[in-house]
Each structure stands twice: as structure tokens, then as C-alpha cells.
């Protein structure tokens, strides 16, 4: 299914193989580090539902902070524009 998707979208999609253990190349790692060190840093949720809600709210707030998201992408030093 993935190979078909890549083949069907090859006119605009470029796929790069990344090392299996390279968090510095993955902007999602930057997102989670920011959330864990910021909005969730002192959170002591009573249960998993509260943690999931807090993480979801933090992700929604982050989605409106374009300069910060851009910084996470730039941190990877990958070509993305």
C-alpha cells in the first residue's frame, strides 16, 4: 500500500530513507520534547484520560505557533522547503 502511494504520487513526493535511530532528523521528536518540557512538565494527571487530554490541548496550541513549528523543522537540517 505504501509503495503504491509513493508510485501514485511520485510527481510531487520525494521519499528519503532515514537511519533507524536518528531522532535529530525527526521533527516530531522536537515536538514531544517541547511538550514534555513545557505544557506537561509539572502535570500530575490522575489518569491516562487526563494526560491524553492535556497532550491533545498542547498539540492544538502548538499547531497555531508556526514559527516554533518551523524551528523544529530547521533543527533537523533537512531540506524541507
mmCIF file of the N, C-alpha and C atoms, coordinates in Angstrom:
data_MODEL
# 
_entry.id   MODEL 
# 
loop_
_atom_site.group_PDB 
_atom_site.id 
_atom_site.type_symbol 
_atom_site.label_atom_id 
_atom_site.label_alt_id 
_atom_site.label_comp_id 
_atom_site.label_asym_id 
_atom_site.label_entity_id 
_atom_site.label_seq_id 
_atom_site.pdbx_PDB_ins_code 
_atom_site.Cartn_x 
_atom_site.Cartn_y 
_atom_site.Cartn_z 
_atom_site.occupancy 
_atom_site.B_iso_or_equiv 
_atom_site.pdbx_formal_charge 
_atom_site.auth_seq_id 
_atom_site.auth_comp_id 
_atom_site.auth_asym_id 
_atom_site.auth_atom_id 
_atom_site.pdbx_PDB_model_num 
ATOM 1   N N  . UNK A 1 1  ? 0.818  -1.171 0.000  1.00 0.00 ? 1  UNK A N  1 
ATOM 2   C CA . UNK A 1 1  ? 0.000  0.000  0.000  1.00 0.00 ? 1  UNK A CA 1 
ATOM 3   C C  . UNK A 1 1  ? 0.880  1.259  0.000  1.00 0.00 ? 1  UNK A C  1 
ATOM 4   N N  . UNK A 1 2  ? 1.939  1.237  0.795  1.00 0.00 ? 2  UNK A N  1 
ATOM 5   C CA . UNK A 1 2  ? 2.837  2.384  0.844  1.00 0.00 ? 2  UNK A CA 1 
ATOM 6   C C  . UNK A 1 2  ? 3.554  2.562  -0.487 1.00 0.00 ? 2  UNK A C  1 
ATOM 7   N N  . UNK A 1 3  ? 4.042  1.480  -1.016 1.00 0.00 ? 3  UNK A N  1 
ATOM 8   C CA . UNK A 1 3  ? 4.747  1.574  -2.312 1.00 0.00 ? 3  UNK A CA 1 
ATOM 9   C C  . UNK A 1 3  ? 3.821  2.098  -3.407 1.00 0.00 ? 3  UNK A C  1 
ATOM 10  N N  . UNK A 1 4  ? 2.567  1.668  -3.403 1.00 0.00 ? 4  UNK A N  1 
ATOM 11  C CA . UNK A 1 4  ? 1.605  2.150  -4.387 1.00 0.00 ? 4  UNK A CA 1 
ATOM 12  C C  . UNK A 1 4  ? 1.364  3.646  -4.201 1.00 0.00 ? 4  UNK A C  1 
ATOM 13  N N  . UNK A 1 5  ? 1.210  4.102  -2.952 1.00 0.00 ? 5  UNK A N  1 
ATOM 14  C CA . UNK A 1 5  ? 1.013  5.515  -2.681 1.00 0.00 ? 5  UNK A CA 1 
ATOM 15  C C  . UNK A 1 5  ? 2.198  6.329  -3.197 1.00 0.00 ? 5  UNK A C  1 
ATOM 16  N N  . UNK A 1 6  ? 3.403  5.838  -2.917 1.00 0.00 ? 6  UNK A N  1 
ATOM 17  C CA . UNK A 1 6  ? 4.600  6.539  -3.384 1.00 0.00 ? 6  UNK A CA 1 
ATOM 18  C C  . UNK A 1 6  ? 4.630  6.585  -4.903 1.00 0.00 ? 6  UNK A C  1 
ATOM 19  N N  . UNK A 1 7  ? 4.347  5.471  -5.543 1.00 0.00 ? 7  UNK A N  1 
ATOM 20  C CA . UNK A 1 7  ? 4.350  5.426  -7.010 1.00 0.00 ? 7  UNK A CA 1 
ATOM 21  C C  . UNK A 1 7  ? 3.277  6.344  -7.598 1.00 0.00 ? 7  UNK A C  1 
ATOM 22  N N  . UNK A 1 8  ? 2.093  6.349  -6.993 1.00 0.00 ? 8  UNK A N  1 
ATOM 23  C CA . UNK A 1 8  ? 0.995  7.173  -7.499 1.00 0.00 ? 8  UNK A CA 1 
ATOM 24  C C  . UNK A 1 8  ? 1.250  8.669  -7.316 1.00 0.00 ? 8  UNK A C  1 
ATOM 25  N N  . UNK A 1 9  ? 2.115  9.033  -6.391 1.00 0.00 ? 9  UNK A N  1 
ATOM 26  C CA . UNK A 1 9  ? 2.351  10.446 -6.087 1.00 0.00 ? 9  UNK A CA 1 
ATOM 27  C C  . UNK A 1 9  ? 3.787  10.881 -6.379 1.00 0.00 ? 9  UNK A C  1 
ATOM 28  N N  . UNK A 1 10 ? 4.469  10.144 -7.203 1.00 0.00 ? 10 UNK A N  1 
ATOM 29  C CA . UNK A 1 10 ? 5.886  10.404 -7.458 1.00 0.00 ? 10 UNK A CA 1 
ATOM 30  C C  . UNK A 1 10 ? 6.145  11.742 -8.143 1.00 0.00 ? 10 UNK A C  1 
ATOM 31  N N  . UNK A 1 11 ? 5.112  12.349 -8.736 1.00 0.00 ? 11 UNK A N  1 
ATOM 32  C CA . UNK A 1 11 ? 5.320  13.637 -9.404 1.00 0.00 ? 11 UNK A CA 1 
ATOM 33  C C  . UNK A 1 11 ? 5.627  14.754 -8.405 1.00 0.00 ? 11 UNK A C  1 
ATOM 34  N N  . UNK A 1 12 ? 5.154  14.624 -7.176 1.00 0.00 ? 12 UNK A N  1 
ATOM 35  C CA . UNK A 1 12 ? 5.397  15.664 -6.175 1.00 0.00 ? 12 UNK A CA 1 
ATOM 36  C C  . UNK A 1 12 ? 6.031  15.155 -4.886 1.00 0.00 ? 12 UNK A C  1 
ATOM 37  N N  . UNK A 1 13 ? 6.065  13.852 -4.703 1.00 0.00 ? 13 UNK A N  1 
ATOM 38  C CA . UNK A 1 13 ? 6.539  13.269 -3.459 1.00 0.00 ? 13 UNK A CA 1 
ATOM 39  C C  . UNK A 1 13 ? 7.943  12.720 -3.623 1.00 0.00 ? 13 UNK A C  1 
ATOM 40  N N  . UNK A 1 14 ? 8.831  13.111 -2.719 1.00 0.00 ? 14 UNK A N  1 
ATOM 41  C CA . UNK A 1 14 ? 10.182 12.572 -2.709 1.00 0.00 ? 14 UNK A CA 1 
ATOM 42  C C  . UNK A 1 14 ? 10.375 11.829 -1.404 1.00 0.00 ? 14 UNK A C  1 
ATOM 43  N N  . UNK A 1 15 ? 10.763 10.584 -1.465 1.00 0.00 ? 15 UNK A N  1 
ATOM 44  C CA . UNK A 1 15 ? 10.934 9.754  -0.285 1.00 0.00 ? 15 UNK A CA 1 
ATOM 45  C C  . UNK A 1 15 ? 12.419 9.577  -0.011 1.00 0.00 ? 15 UNK A C  1 
ATOM 46  N N  . UNK A 1 16 ? 12.795 9.776  1.246  1.00 0.00 ? 16 UNK A N  1 
ATOM 47  C CA . UNK A 1 16 ? 14.182 9.607  1.663  1.00 0.00 ? 16 UNK A CA 1 
ATOM 48  C C  . UNK A 1 16 ? 14.230 8.561  2.767  1.00 0.00 ? 16 UNK A C  1 
ATOM 49  N N  . UNK A 1 17 ? 15.150 7.640  2.663  1.00 0.00 ? 17 UNK A N  1 
ATOM 50  C CA . UNK A 1 17 ? 15.358 6.670  3.733  1.00 0.00 ? 17 UNK A CA 1 
ATOM 51  C C  . UNK A 1 17 ? 16.205 7.322  4.821  1.00 0.00 ? 17 UNK A C  1 
ATOM 52  N N  . UNK A 1 18 ? 15.746 7.201  6.058  1.00 0.00 ? 18 UNK A N  1 
ATOM 53  C CA . UNK A 1 18 ? 16.464 7.759  7.188  1.00 0.00 ? 18 UNK A CA 1 
ATOM 54  C C  . UNK A 1 18 ? 16.999 6.629  8.057  1.00 0.00 ? 18 UNK A C  1 
ATOM 55  N N  . UNK A 1 19 ? 18.055 6.902  8.795  1.00 0.00 ? 19 UNK A N  1 
ATOM 56  C CA . UNK A 1 19 ? 18.560 5.881  9.713  1.00 0.00 ? 19 UNK A CA 1 
ATOM 57  C C  . UNK A 1 19 ? 17.485 5.503  10.733 1.00 0.00 ? 19 UNK A C  1 
ATOM 58  N N  . UNK A 1 20 ? 17.540 4.279  11.218 1.00 0.00 ? 20 UNK A N  1 
ATOM 59  C CA . UNK A 1 20 ? 16.507 3.818  12.147 1.00 0.00 ? 20 UNK A CA 1 
ATOM 60  C C  . UNK A 1 20 ? 16.561 4.531  13.483 1.00 0.00 ? 20 UNK A C  1 
ATOM 61  N N  . UNK A 1 21 ? 17.713 4.973  13.918 1.00 0.00 ? 21 UNK A N  1 
ATOM 62  C CA . UNK A 1 21 ? 17.830 5.665  15.191 1.00 0.00 ? 21 UNK A CA 1 
ATOM 63  C C  . UNK A 1 21 ? 18.460 7.029  14.967 1.00 0.00 ? 21 UNK A C  1 
ATOM 64  N N  . UNK A 1 22 ? 17.653 7.982  14.535 1.00 0.00 ? 22 UNK A N  1 
ATOM 65  C CA . UNK A 1 22 ? 18.146 9.334  14.283 1.00 0.00 ? 22 UNK A CA 1 
ATOM 66  C C  . UNK A 1 22 ? 17.093 10.353 14.706 1.00 0.00 ? 22 UNK A C  1 
ATOM 67  N N  . UNK A 1 23 ? 16.860 10.491 16.012 1.00 0.00 ? 23 UNK A N  1 
ATOM 68  C CA . UNK A 1 23 ? 15.828 11.421 16.470 1.00 0.00 ? 23 UNK A CA 1 
ATOM 69  C C  . UNK A 1 23 ? 16.092 12.863 16.059 1.00 0.00 ? 23 UNK A C  1 
ATOM 70  N N  . UNK A 1 24 ? 17.363 13.220 15.836 1.00 0.00 ? 24 UNK A N  1 
ATOM 71  C CA . UNK A 1 24 ? 17.678 14.583 15.435 1.00 0.00 ? 24 UNK A CA 1 
ATOM 72  C C  . UNK A 1 24 ? 17.158 14.904 14.034 1.00 0.00 ? 24 UNK A C  1 
ATOM 73  N N  . UNK A 1 25 ? 16.834 13.875 13.249 1.00 0.00 ? 25 UNK A N  1 
ATOM 74  C CA . UNK A 1 25 ? 16.281 14.078 11.912 1.00 0.00 ? 25 UNK A CA 1 
ATOM 75  C C  . UNK A 1 25 ? 14.760 14.060 11.897 1.00 0.00 ? 25 UNK A C  1 
ATOM 76  N N  . UNK A 1 26 ? 14.139 13.840 13.043 1.00 0.00 ? 26 UNK A N  1 
ATOM 77  C CA . UNK A 1 26 ? 12.692 13.701 13.114 1.00 0.00 ? 26 UNK A CA 1 
ATOM 78  C C  . UNK A 1 26 ? 12.099 14.888 13.872 1.00 0.00 ? 26 UNK A C  1 
ATOM 79  N N  . UNK A 1 27 ? 11.405 15.800 13.175 1.00 0.00 ? 27 UNK A N  1 
ATOM 80  C CA . UNK A 1 27 ? 10.849 16.966 13.864 1.00 0.00 ? 27 UNK A CA 1 
ATOM 81  C C  . UNK A 1 27 ? 9.822  16.604 14.927 1.00 0.00 ? 27 UNK A C  1 
ATOM 82  N N  . UNK A 1 28 ? 9.216  15.438 14.835 1.00 0.00 ? 28 UNK A N  1 
ATOM 83  C CA . UNK A 1 28 ? 8.248  15.021 15.852 1.00 0.00 ? 28 UNK A CA 1 
ATOM 84  C C  . UNK A 1 28 ? 8.939  14.865 17.212 1.00 0.00 ? 28 UNK A C  1 
ATOM 85  N N  . UNK A 1 29 ? 10.196 14.455 17.206 1.00 0.00 ? 29 UNK A N  1 
ATOM 86  C CA . UNK A 1 29 ? 10.943 14.347 18.461 1.00 0.00 ? 29 UNK A CA 1 
ATOM 87  C C  . UNK A 1 29 ? 11.080 15.723 19.119 1.00 0.00 ? 29 UNK A C  1 
ATOM 88  N N  . UNK A 1 30 ? 11.257 16.756 18.304 1.00 0.00 ? 30 UNK A N  1 
ATOM 89  C CA . UNK A 1 30 ? 11.337 18.115 18.831 1.00 0.00 ? 30 UNK A CA 1 
ATOM 90  C C  . UNK A 1 30 ? 10.001 18.546 19.432 1.00 0.00 ? 30 UNK A C  1 
ATOM 91  N N  . UNK A 1 31 ? 8.923  18.170 18.771 1.00 0.00 ? 31 UNK A N  1 
ATOM 92  C CA . UNK A 1 31 ? 7.584  18.500 19.274 1.00 0.00 ? 31 UNK A CA 1 
ATOM 93  C C  . UNK A 1 31 ? 7.366  17.874 20.646 1.00 0.00 ? 31 UNK A C  1 
ATOM 94  N N  . UNK A 1 32 ? 7.646  16.583 20.775 1.00 0.00 ? 32 UNK A N  1 
ATOM 95  C CA . UNK A 1 32 ? 7.421  15.904 22.050 1.00 0.00 ? 32 UNK A CA 1 
ATOM 96  C C  . UNK A 1 32 ? 8.342  16.442 23.129 1.00 0.00 ? 32 UNK A C  1 
ATOM 97  N N  . UNK A 1 33 ? 9.566  16.767 22.789 1.00 0.00 ? 33 UNK A N  1 
ATOM 98  C CA . UNK A 1 33 ? 10.483 17.341 23.778 1.00 0.00 ? 33 UNK A CA 1 
ATOM 99  C C  . UNK A 1 33 ? 9.935  18.674 24.282 1.00 0.00 ? 33 UNK A C  1 
ATOM 100 N N  . UNK A 1 34 ? 9.389  19.491 23.373 1.00 0.00 ? 34 UNK A N  1 
ATOM 101 C CA . UNK A 1 34 ? 8.818  20.781 23.761 1.00 0.00 ? 34 UNK A CA 1 
ATOM 102 C C  . UNK A 1 34 ? 7.604  20.589 24.665 1.00 0.00 ? 34 UNK A C  1 
ATOM 103 N N  . UNK A 1 35 ? 6.735  19.650 24.306 1.00 0.00 ? 35 UNK A N  1 
ATOM 104 C CA . UNK A 1 35 ? 5.524  19.411 25.097 1.00 0.00 ? 35 UNK A CA 1 
ATOM 105 C C  . UNK A 1 35 ? 5.882  18.863 26.484 1.00 0.00 ? 35 UNK A C  1 
ATOM 106 N N  . UNK A 1 36 ? 6.806  17.901 26.521 1.00 0.00 ? 36 UNK A N  1 
ATOM 107 C CA . UNK A 1 36 ? 7.186  17.304 27.808 1.00 0.00 ? 36 UNK A CA 1 
ATOM 108 C C  . UNK A 1 36 ? 7.914  18.302 28.701 1.00 0.00 ? 36 UNK A C  1 
ATOM 109 N N  . UNK A 1 37 ? 8.688  19.196 28.107 1.00 0.00 ? 37 UNK A N  1 
ATOM 110 C CA . UNK A 1 37 ? 9.434  20.176 28.887 1.00 0.00 ? 37 UNK A CA 1 
ATOM 111 C C  . UNK A 1 37 ? 8.668  21.453 29.153 1.00 0.00 ? 37 UNK A C  1 
ATOM 112 N N  . UNK A 1 38 ? 7.522  21.621 28.495 1.00 0.00 ? 38 UNK A N  1 
ATOM 113 C CA . UNK A 1 38 ? 6.723  22.834 28.643 1.00 0.00 ? 38 UNK A CA 1 
ATOM 114 C C  . UNK A 1 38 ? 5.375  22.559 29.265 1.00 0.00 ? 38 UNK A C  1 
ATOM 115 N N  . UNK A 1 39 ? 4.339  22.447 28.438 1.00 0.00 ? 39 UNK A N  1 
ATOM 116 C CA . UNK A 1 39 ? 2.977  22.313 28.961 1.00 0.00 ? 39 UNK A CA 1 
ATOM 117 C C  . UNK A 1 39 ? 2.754  21.125 29.897 1.00 0.00 ? 39 UNK A C  1 
ATOM 118 N N  . UNK A 1 40 ? 3.480  20.034 29.703 1.00 0.00 ? 40 UNK A N  1 
ATOM 119 C CA . UNK A 1 40 ? 3.258  18.853 30.538 1.00 0.00 ? 40 UNK A CA 1 
ATOM 120 C C  . UNK A 1 40 ? 4.328  18.675 31.617 1.00 0.00 ? 40 UNK A C  1 
ATOM 121 N N  . UNK A 1 41 ? 5.229  19.648 31.742 1.00 0.00 ? 41 UNK A N  1 
ATOM 122 C CA . UNK A 1 41 ? 6.382  19.476 32.627 1.00 0.00 ? 41 UNK A CA 1 
ATOM 123 C C  . UNK A 1 41 ? 5.998  19.189 34.077 1.00 0.00 ? 41 UNK A C  1 
ATOM 124 N N  . UNK A 1 42 ? 5.030  19.888 34.608 1.00 0.00 ? 42 UNK A N  1 
ATOM 125 C CA . UNK A 1 42 ? 4.665  19.711 36.021 1.00 0.00 ? 42 UNK A CA 1 
ATOM 126 C C  . UNK A 1 42 ? 3.287  19.100 36.174 1.00 0.00 ? 42 UNK A C  1 
ATOM 127 N N  . UNK A 1 43 ? 2.814  18.461 35.147 1.00 0.00 ? 43 UNK A N  1 
ATOM 128 C CA . UNK A 1 43 ? 1.487  17.861 35.174 1.00 0.00 ? 43 UNK A CA 1 
ATOM 129 C C  . UNK A 1 43 ? 1.515  16.534 35.929 1.00 0.00 ? 43 UNK A C  1 
ATOM 130 N N  . UNK A 1 44 ? 0.566  16.362 36.816 1.00 0.00 ? 44 UNK A N  1 
ATOM 131 C CA . UNK A 1 44 ? 0.412  15.087 37.538 1.00 0.00 ? 44 UNK A CA 1 
ATOM 132 C C  . UNK A 1 44 ? -1.029 14.624 37.324 1.00 0.00 ? 44 UNK A C  1 
ATOM 133 N N  . UNK A 1 45 ? -1.301 14.060 36.138 1.00 0.00 ? 45 UNK A N  1 
ATOM 134 C CA . UNK A 1 45 ? -2.679 13.684 35.836 1.00 0.00 ? 45 UNK A CA 1 
ATOM 135 C C  . UNK A 1 45 ? -3.134 12.500 36.683 1.00 0.00 ? 45 UNK A C  1 
ATOM 136 N N  . UNK A 1 46 ? -4.404 12.498 37.057 1.00 0.00 ? 46 UNK A N  1 
ATOM 137 C CA . UNK A 1 46 ? -4.911 11.392 37.865 1.00 0.00 ? 46 UNK A CA 1 
ATOM 138 C C  . UNK A 1 46 ? -5.077 10.093 37.081 1.00 0.00 ? 46 UNK A C  1 
ATOM 139 N N  . UNK A 1 47 ? -5.168 10.218 35.749 1.00 0.00 ? 47 UNK A N  1 
ATOM 140 C CA . UNK A 1 47 ? -5.326 9.012  34.934 1.00 0.00 ? 47 UNK A CA 1 
ATOM 141 C C  . UNK A 1 47 ? -4.892 9.299  33.497 1.00 0.00 ? 47 UNK A C  1 
ATOM 142 N N  . UNK A 1 48 ? -4.891 8.265  32.702 1.00 0.00 ? 48 UNK A N  1 
ATOM 143 C CA . UNK A 1 48 ? -4.429 8.370  31.319 1.00 0.00 ? 48 UNK A CA 1 
ATOM 144 C C  . UNK A 1 48 ? -5.314 9.292  30.488 1.00 0.00 ? 48 UNK A C  1 
ATOM 145 N N  . UNK A 1 49 ? -6.605 9.325  30.758 1.00 0.00 ? 49 UNK A N  1 
ATOM 146 C CA . UNK A 1 49 ? -7.504 10.214 30.010 1.00 0.00 ? 49 UNK A CA 1 
ATOM 147 C C  . UNK A 1 49 ? -7.129 11.677 30.204 1.00 0.00 ? 49 UNK A C  1 
ATOM 148 N N  . UNK A 1 50 ? -6.805 12.051 31.426 1.00 0.00 ? 50 UNK A N  1 
ATOM 149 C CA . UNK A 1 50 ? -6.402 13.430 31.685 1.00 0.00 ? 50 UNK A CA 1 
ATOM 150 C C  . UNK A 1 50 ? -5.079 13.755 30.992 1.00 0.00 ? 50 UNK A C  1 
ATOM 151 N N  . UNK A 1 51 ? -4.168 12.810 30.981 1.00 0.00 ? 51 UNK A N  1 
ATOM 152 C CA . UNK A 1 51 ? -2.895 13.012 30.292 1.00 0.00 ? 51 UNK A CA 1 
ATOM 153 C C  . UNK A 1 51 ? -3.129 13.177 28.792 1.00 0.00 ? 51 UNK A C  1 
ATOM 154 N N  . UNK A 1 52 ? -3.966 12.328 28.218 1.00 0.00 ? 52 UNK A N  1 
ATOM 155 C CA . UNK A 1 52 ? -4.260 12.412 26.784 1.00 0.00 ? 52 UNK A CA 1 
ATOM 156 C C  . UNK A 1 52 ? -4.919 13.745 26.449 1.00 0.00 ? 52 UNK A C  1 
ATOM 157 N N  . UNK A 1 53 ? -5.834 14.203 27.293 1.00 0.00 ? 53 UNK A N  1 
ATOM 158 C CA . UNK A 1 53 ? -6.483 15.499 27.060 1.00 0.00 ? 53 UNK A CA 1 
ATOM 159 C C  . UNK A 1 53 ? -5.469 16.639 27.115 1.00 0.00 ? 53 UNK A C  1 
ATOM 160 N N  . UNK A 1 54 ? -4.600 16.614 28.103 1.00 0.00 ? 54 UNK A N  1 
ATOM 161 C CA . UNK A 1 54 ? -3.590 17.664 28.245 1.00 0.00 ? 54 UNK A CA 1 
ATOM 162 C C  . UNK A 1 54 ? -2.622 17.658 27.056 1.00 0.00 ? 54 UNK A C  1 
ATOM 163 N N  . UNK A 1 55 ? -2.209 16.476 26.627 1.00 0.00 ? 55 UNK A N  1 
ATOM 164 C CA . UNK A 1 55 ? -1.306 16.380 25.473 1.00 0.00 ? 55 UNK A CA 1 
ATOM 165 C C  . UNK A 1 55 ? -2.007 16.877 24.208 1.00 0.00 ? 55 UNK A C  1 
ATOM 166 N N  . UNK A 1 56 ? -3.271 16.529 24.048 1.00 0.00 ? 56 UNK A N  1 
ATOM 167 C CA . UNK A 1 56 ? -4.032 16.989 22.888 1.00 0.00 ? 56 UNK A CA 1 
ATOM 168 C C  . UNK A 1 56 ? -4.160 18.498 22.863 1.00 0.00 ? 56 UNK A C  1 
ATOM 169 N N  . UNK A 1 57 ? -4.435 19.096 24.017 1.00 0.00 ? 57 UNK A N  1 
ATOM 170 C CA . UNK A 1 57 ? -4.537 20.561 24.086 1.00 0.00 ? 57 UNK A CA 1 
ATOM 171 C C  . UNK A 1 57 ? -3.200 21.216 23.762 1.00 0.00 ? 57 UNK A C  1 
ATOM 172 N N  . UNK A 1 58 ? -2.118 20.642 24.278 1.00 0.00 ? 58 UNK A N  1 
ATOM 173 C CA . UNK A 1 58 ? -0.788 21.185 23.996 1.00 0.00 ? 58 UNK A CA 1 
ATOM 174 C C  . UNK A 1 58 ? -0.474 21.101 22.509 1.00 0.00 ? 58 UNK A C  1 
ATOM 175 N N  . UNK A 1 59 ? -0.821 19.990 21.875 1.00 0.00 ? 59 UNK A N  1 
ATOM 176 C CA . UNK A 1 59 ? -0.588 19.847 20.431 1.00 0.00 ? 59 UNK A CA 1 
ATOM 177 C C  . UNK A 1 59 ? -1.428 20.841 19.637 1.00 0.00 ? 59 UNK A C  1 
ATOM 178 N N  . UNK A 1 60 ? -2.667 21.051 20.052 1.00 0.00 ? 60 UNK A N  1 
ATOM 179 C CA . UNK A 1 60 ? -3.528 22.030 19.369 1.00 0.00 ? 60 UNK A CA 1 
ATOM 180 C C  . UNK A 1 60 ? -2.947 23.434 19.493 1.00 0.00 ? 60 UNK A C  1 
ATOM 181 N N  . UNK A 1 61 ? -2.472 23.787 20.679 1.00 0.00 ? 61 UNK A N  1 
ATOM 182 C CA . UNK A 1 61 ? -1.865 25.105 20.868 1.00 0.00 ? 61 UNK A CA 1 
ATOM 183 C C  . UNK A 1 61 ? -0.611 25.243 20.010 1.00 0.00 ? 61 UNK A C  1 
ATOM 184 N N  . UNK A 1 62 ? 0.169  24.198 19.954 1.00 0.00 ? 62 UNK A N  1 
ATOM 185 C CA . UNK A 1 62 ? 1.399  24.222 19.166 1.00 0.00 ? 62 UNK A CA 1 
ATOM 186 C C  . UNK A 1 62 ? 1.093  24.402 17.686 1.00 0.00 ? 62 UNK A C  1 
ATOM 187 N N  . UNK A 1 63 ? -0.018 23.848 17.236 1.00 0.00 ? 63 UNK A N  1 
ATOM 188 C CA . UNK A 1 63 ? -0.396 23.962 15.829 1.00 0.00 ? 63 UNK A CA 1 
ATOM 189 C C  . UNK A 1 63 ? -0.621 25.385 15.370 1.00 0.00 ? 63 UNK A C  1 
ATOM 190 N N  . UNK A 1 64 ? -0.803 26.310 16.308 1.00 0.00 ? 64 UNK A N  1 
ATOM 191 C CA . UNK A 1 64 ? -1.007 27.723 15.978 1.00 0.00 ? 64 UNK A CA 1 
ATOM 192 C C  . UNK A 1 64 ? 0.268  28.540 16.118 1.00 0.00 ? 64 UNK A C  1 
ATOM 193 N N  . UNK A 1 65 ? 1.359  27.878 16.421 1.00 0.00 ? 65 UNK A N  1 
ATOM 194 C CA . UNK A 1 65 ? 2.645  28.571 16.619 1.00 0.00 ? 65 UNK A CA 1 
ATOM 195 C C  . UNK A 1 65 ? 3.589  28.220 15.469 1.00 0.00 ? 65 UNK A C  1 
ATOM 196 N N  . UNK A 1 66 ? 3.293  28.784 14.311 1.00 0.00 ? 66 UNK A N  1 
ATOM 197 C CA . UNK A 1 66 ? 4.043  28.457 13.100 1.00 0.00 ? 66 UNK A CA 1 
ATOM 198 C C  . UNK A 1 66 ? 5.548  28.693 13.243 1.00 0.00 ? 66 UNK A C  1 
ATOM 199 N N  . UNK A 1 67 ? 5.990  29.796 13.845 1.00 0.00 ? 67 UNK A N  1 
ATOM 200 C CA . UNK A 1 67 ? 7.453  29.977 13.969 1.00 0.00 ? 67 UNK A CA 1 
ATOM 201 C C  . UNK A 1 67 ? 8.126  28.859 14.769 1.00 0.00 ? 67 UNK A C  1 
ATOM 202 N N  . UNK A 1 68 ? 7.465  28.372 15.792 1.00 0.00 ? 68 UNK A N  1 
ATOM 203 C CA . UNK A 1 68 ? 8.038  27.287 16.581 1.00 0.00 ? 68 UNK A CA 1 
ATOM 204 C C  . UNK A 1 68 ? 8.080  25.988 15.778 1.00 0.00 ? 68 UNK A C  1 
ATOM 205 N N  . UNK A 1 69 ? 7.009  25.704 15.053 1.00 0.00 ? 69 UNK A N  1 
ATOM 206 C CA . UNK A 1 69 ? 6.998  24.504 14.204 1.00 0.00 ? 69 UNK A CA 1 
ATOM 207 C C  . UNK A 1 69 ? 8.088  24.586 13.142 1.00 0.00 ? 69 UNK A C  1 
ATOM 208 N N  . UNK A 1 70 ? 8.265  25.769 12.581 1.00 0.00 ? 70 UNK A N  1 
ATOM 209 C CA . UNK A 1 70 ? 9.319  25.968 11.591 1.00 0.00 ? 70 UNK A CA 1 
ATOM 210 C C  . UNK A 1 70 ? 10.693 25.718 12.212 1.00 0.00 ? 70 UNK A C  1 
ATOM 211 N N  . UNK A 1 71 ? 10.874 26.162 13.442 1.00 0.00 ? 71 UNK A N  1 
ATOM 212 C CA . UNK A 1 71 ? 12.150 25.935 14.125 1.00 0.00 ? 71 UNK A CA 1 
ATOM 213 C C  . UNK A 1 71 ? 12.410 24.445 14.322 1.00 0.00 ? 71 UNK A C  1 
ATOM 214 N N  . UNK A 1 72 ? 11.373 23.684 14.617 1.00 0.00 ? 72 UNK A N  1 
ATOM 215 C CA . UNK A 1 72 ? 11.548 22.235 14.765 1.00 0.00 ? 72 UNK A CA 1 
ATOM 216 C C  . UNK A 1 72 ? 12.015 21.612 13.453 1.00 0.00 ? 72 UNK A C  1 
ATOM 217 N N  . UNK A 1 73 ? 11.465 22.065 12.347 1.00 0.00 ? 73 UNK A N  1 
ATOM 218 C CA . UNK A 1 73 ? 11.890 21.551 11.044 1.00 0.00 ? 73 UNK A CA 1 
ATOM 219 C C  . UNK A 1 73 ? 13.319 21.977 10.727 1.00 0.00 ? 73 UNK A C  1 
ATOM 220 N N  . UNK A 1 74 ? 13.645 23.230 11.010 1.00 0.00 ? 74 UNK A N  1 
ATOM 221 C CA . UNK A 1 74 ? 15.005 23.719 10.736 1.00 0.00 ? 74 UNK A CA 1 
ATOM 222 C C  . UNK A 1 74 ? 16.037 22.971 11.574 1.00 0.00 ? 74 UNK A C  1 
ATOM 223 N N  . UNK A 1 75 ? 15.668 22.585 12.777 1.00 0.00 ? 75 UNK A N  1 
ATOM 224 C CA . UNK A 1 75 ? 16.580 21.874 13.666 1.00 0.00 ? 75 UNK A CA 1 
ATOM 225 C C  . UNK A 1 75 ? 17.075 20.567 13.048 1.00 0.00 ? 75 UNK A C  1 
ATOM 226 N N  . UNK A 1 76 ? 16.246 19.959 12.214 1.00 0.00 ? 76 UNK A N  1 
ATOM 227 C CA . UNK A 1 76 ? 16.634 18.687 11.601 1.00 0.00 ? 76 UNK A CA 1 
ATOM 228 C C  . UNK A 1 76 ? 17.737 18.862 10.559 1.00 0.00 ? 76 UNK A C  1 
ATOM 229 N N  . UNK A 1 77 ? 17.897 20.063 10.040 1.00 0.00 ? 77 UNK A N  1 
ATOM 230 C CA . UNK A 1 77 ? 18.837 20.370 8.965  1.00 0.00 ? 77 UNK A CA 1 
ATOM 231 C C  . UNK A 1 77 ? 18.527 19.601 7.683  1.00 0.00 ? 77 UNK A C  1 
ATOM 232 N N  . UNK A 1 78 ? 17.301 19.137 7.547  1.00 0.00 ? 78 UNK A N  1 
ATOM 233 C CA . UNK A 1 78 ? 16.878 18.500 6.316  1.00 0.00 ? 78 UNK A CA 1 
ATOM 234 C C  . UNK A 1 78 ? 16.295 19.557 5.378  1.00 0.00 ? 78 UNK A C  1 
ATOM 235 N N  . UNK A 1 79 ? 16.381 19.324 4.088  1.00 0.00 ? 79 UNK A N  1 
ATOM 236 C CA . UNK A 1 79 ? 15.758 20.227 3.120  1.00 0.00 ? 79 UNK A CA 1 
ATOM 237 C C  . UNK A 1 79 ? 14.245 19.986 3.151  1.00 0.00 ? 79 UNK A C  1 
ATOM 238 N N  . UNK A 1 80 ? 13.477 21.011 3.435  1.00 0.00 ? 80 UNK A N  1 
ATOM 239 C CA . UNK A 1 80 ? 12.026 20.821 3.552  1.00 0.00 ? 80 UNK A CA 1 
ATOM 240 C C  . UNK A 1 80 ? 11.238 21.893 2.818  1.00 0.00 ? 80 UNK A C  1 
ATOM 241 N N  . UNK A 1 81 ? 11.887 22.852 2.228  1.00 0.00 ? 81 UNK A N  1 
ATOM 242 C CA . UNK A 1 81 ? 11.131 23.896 1.503  1.00 0.00 ? 81 UNK A CA 1 
ATOM 243 C C  . UNK A 1 81 ? 11.248 23.709 0.028  1.00 0.00 ? 81 UNK A C  1 
# 
